[in-house]
Amino acid sequence: MVMPWAFPPFPDDNPSQPTNEESAQESEDLRLAALVAQRLSIDWITRRQQITITVQNRVVILAGMVANVETRRAAGELAWEVPGVVDVCNALQLYGQRRSRR
């Protein structure tokens, strides 16, 4: 009886295992998220706000609630200032502001 190779036959062929390039990208995204979080926590306008920072492919996504428009703008500008960031999606909402339902 002959047994075929078990899937995957080679470690490099495992699609669920991240490649070196994917691991490097994830590390870079984590580094950028930490730098943006540090910037926001240091700035007196943004430090006490409920802001969630996510980074995907060097694109920063800001989500959560902030006190006013100035804080929202400042958070976006601070994220843009971090070297390596290629785009910022500022999805921050103001307290008391609700989305309209249609």
Order of alpha helices (4+ residues) and beta strands (2+ residues): alpha-beta-beta-alpha-beta
